[in-house]
Amino acid sequence: MIVYESKLEGEQNQYEKLDGAIRTGRFVRNSIIRAWMDNQIKSRNDAYRYCKTLADNPEVPWAKQLNSQARQAHAERAWAAVERFSRNCRAKVQGKKGYPKFKKYQVRDSVEYKVSGWKLSEDRRYLTFTDGFQAGTFKLWGSRNLHYYQLEQIKRVRVVRRQDGYYAQFLIDHKREESKDLTGKKIGLDVGLNHFYTDSFGQKVDNPRFLRKDERKIKKLQRRLSKTEKGSKNRLKARTKLGRAHLKVSRRRNDWVCKLAQRVIRFNDLVAIENLKVRNMIKNHCLAKSISDAAWYRFREWLEYFGVVYGVPLITVNPSYTSQNCSSCGKTVVKTLSTRTHKCLHCGYEADRDENAAINILQLALKQWATTVGRTECEVSGEIPLCLNLETETNKGTRRKRKSKQ
């Protein structure tokens, strides 16, 4: 599956109707969660049937305006939260099990349609919504060409609301496969904060620190927002500007790690990384902002995705003692975090701390890959829905300057 994304251009009244569809989808999801809490729903099929109950309820006439398959899509979202909670309980996960919660209003929200409720024009440049909200026809702006795929391949259409507008995401049934030349290189990567990563060849990639670069501007916008009156138009404008600043940072970061991951996969035949628990690492309040800004987990997601696309194995290893053990003799050399040079007292090997860790990661990965158990336990993902977007050849013919409204 791949996802193409285009921006929707329409009138203000059309956007308001899209907001109504998004609110209704959230209402359907929350209603199913409430029915599950009250033991009215015990299976996915019960959730589907409850959608029909909501549509026939005269007290909530707006629920019927949403397309029936769109209601089912939000029922699937609700039941996915229930299944995740049940799965964590059966696995006896420590800490919170992810009990399903009601979804509140947020700027970044979405409504999802299946194969009905929408219609594409013949030239694939306009998208029309045909459900009860009658949002009308929107012009699609983007660099992706939908002519390469049949309409039957478009399985779902999701409308996503962000601070800078509304976007349509097309889920296309297409398996992406790319060919690459064998390089004979095997690489281990050790991520860090001083440098984004250091590989087993000693090469370092600088950490761009996108949030730190724009932090001064973001703080200024936060101060402006805090000074505005709640419920006023000025507060809405200030919140929009702040949201766009954060969105810009997020997009730059994601684009950078995407291109970096693709380059790593294309020029290597095996990639080894540490299986880091980033969610636990950001509990350190001193390093939480820097770790989040580094986007280590998103980098791993892109590595897994491109590893499947190019047929390159990605192996994750246990991060324990990768920085303490000597990559030459295997002895343990205790070092503090401030010690940036590895000096082995046993064999005399001296190297950069991160380079030594990267070599250890590669050695562990090769041992794991050499065993039959390693081939089954190496964490190579098949498809990652969050990362299957915007990574195919662009159609330059659709890149035109948008006309400014008079």
C-alpha positions as CSV (number, residue, x, y, z in Angstrom):
1,M,0.0,0.0,0.0
2,I,1.1,3.5,-0.7
3,V,-0.4,6.9,0.2
4,Y,-0.6,9.9,-2.0
5,E,-1.5,13.3,-0.4
6,S,-2.9,16.4,-2.1
7,K,-4.2,19.6,-0.6
8,L,-7.8,20.5,-1.0
9,E,-8.7,23.9,-2.4
10,G,-12.3,25.1,-1.9
11,E,-14.5,27.8,-0.4
12,Q,-14.9,28.6,3.3
13,N,-18.4,27.1,3.4
14,Q,-17.0,23.8,2.0
15,Y,-14.4,23.7,4.7
16,E,-17.1,24.1,7.3
17,K,-19.0,21.1,5.9
18,L,-15.8,19.1,6.1
19,D,-15.5,20.1,9.7
20,G,-19.0,18.8,10.2
21,A,-18.0,15.4,8.7
22,I,-14.9,15.3,10.9
23,R,-17.0,16.0,14.0
24,T,-19.5,13.3,13.1
25,G,-16.7,10.8,12.6
26,R,-15.4,11.6,16.0
27,F,-18.9,11.3,17.5
28,V,-19.3,7.8,16.0
29,R,-16.0,6.6,17.4
30,N,-16.8,8.0,20.9
31,S,-20.3,6.5,20.8
32,I,-18.9,3.1,20.1
33,I,-16.4,3.4,22.9
34,R,-19.2,4.3,25.3
35,A,-21.3,1.4,24.1
36,W,-18.3,-0.9,24.7
37,M,-17.9,0.4,28.2
38,D,-21.6,-0.3,28.8
39,N,-21.2,-3.9,27.4
40,Q,-23.5,-3.2,24.5
41,I,-20.7,-4.0,22.0
42,K,-18.5,-7.2,22.3
43,S,-17.2,-7.7,18.7
44,R,-16.3,-5.8,15.6
45,N,-19.6,-6.9,13.9
46,D,-21.5,-5.4,16.9
47,A,-19.7,-2.1,16.3
48,Y,-20.8,-2.2,12.6
49,R,-24.4,-2.8,13.6
50,Y,-24.2,0.0,16.2
51,C,-23.4,2.4,13.3
52,K,-26.7,1.6,11.8
53,T,-28.4,2.2,15.2
54,L,-26.8,5.7,15.4
55,A,-27.9,6.5,11.9
56,D,-31.5,5.5,12.7
57,N,-31.6,7.5,16.0
58,P,-33.7,10.6,15.5
59,E,-32.0,12.3,18.4
60,V,-28.7,12.5,16.4
61,P,-29.8,13.3,12.8
62,W,-26.3,14.4,11.8
63,A,-25.0,10.8,12.2
64,K,-27.0,9.7,9.1
65,Q,-25.4,12.5,7.0
66,L,-22.1,10.8,7.1
67,N,-21.5,8.1,4.6
68,S,-22.3,4.5,5.9
69,Q,-18.8,3.2,5.0
70,A,-17.3,6.2,6.7
71,R,-19.2,5.4,9.8
72,Q,-17.8,1.8,9.5
73,A,-14.3,3.2,9.1
74,H,-14.6,5.1,12.4
75,A,-16.1,2.0,14.0
76,E,-12.9,0.2,13.0
77,R,-10.8,2.9,14.7
78,A,-12.8,2.5,17.9
79,W,-12.5,-1.3,17.9
80,A,-8.8,-1.1,17.1
81,A,-8.4,0.8,20.4
82,V,-10.4,-1.8,22.2
83,E,-8.3,-4.7,20.7
84,R,-5.1,-2.9,21.6
85,F,-6.2,-2.6,25.2
86,S,-7.2,-6.3,25.3
87,R,-4.0,-7.4,23.7
88,N,-1.9,-5.4,26.3
89,C,-3.9,-7.0,29.1
90,R,-3.4,-10.5,27.8
91,A,0.4,-9.8,27.4
92,K,0.5,-8.3,30.9
93,V,2.2,-5.2,29.8
94,Q,3.7,-3.3,32.7
95,G,2.2,0.1,33.5
96,K,-0.7,1.6,31.6
97,K,-2.5,-0.8,29.2
98,G,-3.9,1.9,26.9
99,Y,-7.5,1.9,28.1
100,P,-9.7,3.4,25.3
101,K,-10.4,7.1,25.8
102,F,-12.8,9.5,24.2
103,K,-11.3,11.6,21.5
104,K,-11.5,15.3,22.0
105,Y,-11.4,18.2,19.5
106,Q,-8.0,18.9,18.0
107,V,-6.9,20.8,15.0
108,R,-5.2,17.7,13.4
109,D,-8.2,15.5,12.9
110,S,-9.6,13.4,10.1
111,V,-12.6,11.6,8.5
112,E,-12.1,8.5,6.5
113,Y,-14.1,7.2,3.5
114,K,-13.9,3.8,1.9
115,V,-14.9,3.2,-1.7
116,S,-18.1,5.3,-1.6
117,G,-18.9,8.9,-0.5
118,W,-16.4,10.5,-2.9
119,K,-15.8,10.7,-6.7
120,L,-12.7,11.7,-8.7
121,S,-13.0,13.6,-11.9
122,E,-11.7,12.1,-15.2
123,D,-8.6,14.2,-15.2
124,R,-7.9,13.3,-11.6
125,R,-7.6,17.0,-10.6
126,Y,-10.9,17.4,-8.7
127,L,-12.4,15.4,-5.8
128,T,-16.1,15.5,-5.0
129,F,-17.7,14.4,-1.8
130,T,-21.2,12.9,-2.3
131,D,-22.3,12.1,1.3
132,G,-25.0,13.9,3.2
133,F,-22.8,16.8,4.1
134,Q,-22.5,17.8,0.4
135,A,-19.1,19.5,0.8
136,G,-18.9,19.7,-3.0
137,T,-15.9,19.7,-5.3
138,F,-12.4,20.5,-4.3
139,K,-9.3,21.1,-6.5
140,L,-6.4,18.8,-5.7
141,W,-3.0,20.4,-5.4
142,G,0.1,18.2,-5.3
143,S,3.0,16.7,-7.2
144,R,1.6,13.1,-7.3
145,N,-0.2,11.9,-10.4
146,L,-3.1,9.5,-9.9
147,H,-3.3,8.6,-13.6
148,Y,-0.8,5.7,-13.0
149,Y,-3.5,3.8,-11.0
150,Q,-7.0,2.6,-11.6
151,L,-9.9,3.8,-9.5
152,E,-10.3,0.3,-8.2
153,Q,-6.9,0.5,-6.6
154,I,-7.9,3.5,-4.4
155,K,-9.2,1.7,-1.3
156,R,-9.7,4.6,1.0
157,V,-9.8,8.4,1.0
158,R,-8.9,10.2,4.2
159,V,-9.5,14.0,4.8
160,V,-7.0,15.4,7.2
161,R,-7.3,18.8,8.8
162,R,-4.1,20.6,9.7
163,Q,-3.2,24.2,10.7
164,D,-2.5,25.2,7.1
165,G,-5.6,23.6,5.5
166,Y,-7.3,20.4,4.5
167,Y,-5.6,17.5,2.8
168,A,-6.8,14.3,1.0
169,Q,-4.9,11.1,1.4
170,F,-5.5,8.3,-1.1
171,L,-4.7,4.8,0.0
172,I,-3.7,2.9,-3.1
173,D,-3.4,-0.8,-3.4
174,H,0.1,-1.0,-4.9
175,K,3.2,-2.8,-3.8
176,R,6.3,-0.7,-4.3
177,E,9.5,-2.5,-5.2
178,E,12.7,-0.9,-6.2
179,S,15.9,-2.5,-7.5
180,K,19.4,-1.6,-6.3
181,D,22.9,-2.7,-7.1
182,L,24.8,-4.8,-4.6
183,T,27.5,-2.8,-2.9
184,G,28.9,-5.5,-0.5
185,K,28.7,-3.0,2.4
186,K,27.3,-3.8,5.8
187,I,26.9,-0.9,8.2
188,G,26.1,-0.4,11.8
189,L,24.5,2.8,13.0
190,D,24.8,4.4,16.5
191,V,22.4,7.3,16.9
192,G,23.2,10.2,19.3
193,L,22.6,13.8,20.1
194,N,25.9,15.4,19.3
195,H,25.8,13.7,15.9
196,F,22.6,12.2,14.4
197,Y,24.4,8.9,13.9
198,T,27.9,7.5,13.6
199,D,28.4,4.5,11.4
200,S,30.8,1.6,11.7
201,F,33.1,3.2,9.1
202,G,33.6,6.2,11.3
203,Q,31.5,8.6,9.3
204,K,29.3,11.1,11.2
205,V,26.1,12.8,10.2
206,D,25.4,16.1,11.9
207,N,22.2,16.6,13.9
208,P,20.1,19.3,12.2
209,R,18.2,20.3,15.3
210,F,15.2,21.8,13.5
211,L,13.3,22.6,16.7
212,R,16.3,24.2,18.3
213,K,16.8,26.5,15.3
214,D,13.2,27.7,15.3
215,E,12.7,27.6,19.1
216,R,13.2,31.4,19.5
217,K,10.4,32.1,16.9
218,I,8.1,29.5,18.5
219,K,8.5,30.9,22.0
220,K,7.7,34.4,20.7
221,L,4.5,33.0,19.1
222,Q,3.7,31.2,22.4
223,R,4.0,34.5,24.3
224,R,1.7,36.2,21.8
225,L,-0.9,33.5,22.2
226,S,-0.8,33.6,26.0
227,K,-1.6,37.4,25.9
228,T,-4.7,37.1,23.8
229,E,-8.2,36.8,25.2
230,K,-9.8,33.4,25.2
231,G,-12.5,33.0,22.5
232,S,-11.3,36.1,20.5
233,K,-10.4,36.2,16.9
234,N,-6.9,37.3,17.7
235,R,-6.4,34.2,19.8
236,L,-7.5,32.1,16.9
237,K,-5.0,33.8,14.6
238,A,-2.2,33.5,17.1
239,R,-2.9,29.8,17.6
240,T,-2.9,29.2,13.8
241,K,0.5,30.9,13.5
242,L,1.9,28.9,16.3
243,G,0.5,25.7,14.8
244,R,2.0,26.4,11.4
245,A,5.4,27.1,13.0
246,H,5.3,23.6,14.6
247,L,4.0,22.0,11.4
248,K,6.9,23.5,9.5
249,V,9.4,22.0,11.9
250,S,7.8,18.6,11.8
251,R,7.7,18.6,8.0
252,R,11.4,19.6,7.7
253,R,12.4,16.9,10.2
254,N,10.4,14.2,8.5
255,D,11.7,15.1,5.0
256,W,15.3,15.0,6.2
257,V,15.1,11.6,8.0
258,C,13.2,10.2,5.0
259,K,15.9,11.1,2.5
260,L,18.7,10.1,4.9
261,A,17.1,6.7,5.5
262,Q,16.7,6.1,1.8
263,R,20.3,6.9,1.1
264,V,21.5,4.6,3.9
265,I,19.4,1.7,2.5
266,R,20.4,2.3,-1.2
267,F,24.2,2.2,-0.5
268,N,24.3,-0.7,1.9
269,D,23.3,-4.4,1.7
270,L,22.7,-4.8,5.5
271,V,21.9,-2.2,8.1
272,A,22.1,-2.7,11.9
273,I,20.7,-0.4,14.5
274,E,19.9,-0.5,18.2
275,N,16.4,-1.5,19.4
276,L,16.0,1.7,21.4
277,K,12.9,2.3,23.6
278,V,12.5,6.0,22.7
279,R,9.3,6.3,24.7
280,N,11.1,5.4,27.9
281,M,14.1,7.6,27.0
282,I,12.1,10.8,26.7
283,K,11.1,10.4,30.4
284,N,14.4,12.0,31.1
285,H,13.3,15.6,31.4
286,C,16.8,16.9,30.8
287,L,17.1,15.3,27.4
288,A,13.5,14.8,26.3
289,K,13.4,17.8,24.0
290,S,16.6,16.9,22.3
291,I,15.7,13.3,21.9
292,S,12.3,14.2,20.4
293,D,13.9,16.7,18.1
294,A,16.3,14.0,16.8
295,A,13.5,11.8,15.5
296,W,15.2,8.5,16.1
297,Y,12.0,6.5,15.9
298,R,10.8,8.1,12.7
299,F,14.3,7.4,11.2
300,R,13.9,3.7,12.2
301,E,10.4,3.6,10.6
302,W,11.8,4.9,7.3
303,L,14.7,2.5,7.5
304,E,12.2,-0.4,7.9
305,Y,10.0,0.9,5.0
306,F,12.9,1.4,2.5
307,G,14.4,-1.9,3.7
308,V,11.3,-3.7,2.4
309,V,11.1,-1.6,-0.8
310,Y,14.8,-2.2,-1.7
311,G,15.0,-5.7,-0.2
312,V,17.7,-4.8,2.3
313,P,17.6,-6.5,5.7
314,L,17.4,-4.2,8.8
315,I,18.5,-5.9,12.0
316,T,17.9,-4.5,15.5
317,V,20.1,-5.5,18.4
318,N,20.0,-5.2,22.1
319,P,21.6,-1.8,23.0
320,S,23.1,-3.1,26.3
321,Y,26.8,-2.6,26.6
322,T,27.3,-1.5,23.0
323,S,29.2,1.6,24.2
324,Q,31.0,-0.1,27.0
325,N,32.4,-3.2,25.3
326,C,35.5,-3.0,23.2
327,S,34.9,-3.8,19.5
328,S,38.4,-5.2,19.2
329,C,38.8,-7.6,22.1
330,G,35.3,-7.7,23.6
331,K,36.4,-6.7,27.1
332,T,34.2,-4.2,29.0
333,V,35.6,-0.7,29.5
334,V,33.4,1.3,31.8
335,K,32.9,4.9,30.6
336,T,30.7,7.8,31.7
337,L,28.5,9.6,29.2
338,S,31.0,12.5,29.1
339,T,33.8,10.2,28.0
340,R,33.8,10.5,24.2
341,T,36.9,8.4,23.4
342,H,37.1,4.6,23.8
343,K,40.5,3.5,25.2
344,C,40.8,-0.2,25.9
345,L,43.1,-1.0,28.8
346,H,43.4,-4.7,27.6
347,C,44.3,-4.5,23.9
348,G,45.1,-0.8,23.6
349,Y,42.5,-0.2,20.9
350,E,41.5,3.5,20.7
351,A,38.6,5.0,18.8
352,D,35.7,7.4,19.0
353,R,33.1,6.2,21.5
354,D,30.2,6.2,19.0
355,E,32.3,4.5,16.3
356,N,33.2,1.7,18.7
357,A,29.5,1.3,19.5
358,A,28.6,1.2,15.8
359,I,31.1,-1.6,15.2
360,N,29.7,-3.5,18.2
361,I,26.2,-3.1,16.8
362,L,27.2,-4.5,13.4
363,Q,29.0,-7.4,15.0
364,L,26.0,-8.3,17.1
365,A,23.8,-8.0,14.0
366,L,26.0,-10.3,12.0
367,K,25.9,-12.9,14.7
368,Q,22.2,-12.7,15.0
369,W,21.8,-12.9,11.2
370,A,24.0,-15.9,11.0
371,T,21.7,-18.1,13.1
372,T,18.3,-19.5,12.1
373,V,16.8,-17.9,15.1
374,G,18.2,-14.6,14.1
375,R,16.6,-14.7,10.8
376,T,13.2,-15.0,12.4
377,E,13.7,-12.6,15.2
378,C,15.3,-9.7,13.4
379,E,12.7,-7.0,13.3
380,V,12.1,-6.3,9.7
381,S,8.7,-4.7,9.1
382,G,6.5,-5.5,6.2
383,E,4.6,-2.3,5.8
384,I,4.3,0.8,8.0
385,P,1.0,2.7,7.3
386,L,2.4,5.9,8.8
387,C,5.4,5.9,6.5
388,L,3.9,4.8,3.2
389,N,3.5,8.3,1.7
390,L,5.0,10.6,-0.8
391,E,8.0,8.5,-1.8
392,T,7.4,7.6,-5.4
393,E,8.5,9.4,-8.6
394,T,7.0,12.8,-8.8
395,N,5.0,14.1,-11.7
396,K,6.6,17.4,-12.6
397,G,3.8,18.3,-15.0
398,T,1.5,19.0,-12.1
399,R,3.9,21.5,-10.4
400,R,2.3,24.8,-11.2
401,K,2.2,28.0,-9.4
402,R,-1.0,28.4,-7.5
403,K,-3.1,31.3,-8.7
404,S,-3.7,33.9,-6.0
405,K,-7.4,34.6,-5.3
406,Q,-8.5,38.1,-6.2
